[in-house]
Amino acid sequence: MQEFTSERNQHTQDEIWFLEHEPVFTYGISSEDNEMPLDNSIPIIKTDRGGKVTYHGPGQLVIYALMDLKKRSLKPRIFIKAFYQIIFESVLKYQANLKLIDADPGIYCDNKKLVSFGLKINRRGTYHGASINVSMNMDPWNQIIICGDNETQAIDLKRLGSHVSLEKLKEELKNNLSTRFV
């Protein structure tokens, strides 16, 4: 992502990447040392995104938005709001009891975080994005303070009663994001 963004020029096409990570903890620029997981069996990687410690792993759909906002004449706040809203509307189809919270960027069911946002925007474009917990092992989440809040727990769509596949959700998000950003 960083390489793609740093090598952008006026001819570079925007891209949206969809993937599923191997188990990994990542932490953003506002993370504290005391928030790091103690489990050494899962790699811990420092990133340049905003936000605190999070977990990525199988059963989670990660969306990286690699966009040139200048070329699109989009202000960062407008892009962020639209990106969050598209993700929200896409998962709302599979679970009606959700809230999009801007103060702690994410989508929640009660106090359980279903979707995490962690965008990075610089003069060349946007990168990083969102992660949606679809059907995953929740144990690694118990090793971290999720987004810096001791009260927050993670949840996935499967535990909320939805059995949507990663592939189906990915296709829906592709359609929704391309409708707005292509």
FENPE-V860175 format. One record per run of one state. SS is the DSSP state (~ for helix, > for strand, _ for the rest). FROM is the first residue (numbers start at 0). LEN is the number of residues. If there is no record, write none. Layout:
ss->SS from->FROM len->LEN
ss->SS from->FROM len->LEN
This chain:
ss->_ from->0 len->1
ss->~ from->1 len->5
ss->_ from->6 len->8
ss->> from->14 len->5
ss->_ from->19 len->4
ss->> from->23 len->4
ss->_ from->27 len->5
ss->~ from->32 len->3
ss->_ from->35 len->7
ss->> from->42 len->4
ss->_ from->46 len->7
ss->> from->53 len->3
ss->_ from->56 len->3
ss->> from->59 len->7
ss->_ from->66 len->9
ss->~ from->75 len->17
ss->_ from->92 len->6
ss->> from->98 len->3
ss->_ from->101 len->4
ss->> from->105 len->4
ss->_ from->109 len->2
ss->> from->111 len->11
ss->_ from->122 len->2
ss->> from->124 len->9
ss->_ from->133 len->5
ss->~ from->138 len->5
ss->_ from->143 len->2
ss->~ from->145 len->3
ss->_ from->148 len->4
ss->> from->152 len->2
ss->_ from->154 len->11
ss->~ from->165 len->16
ss->_ from->181 len->1
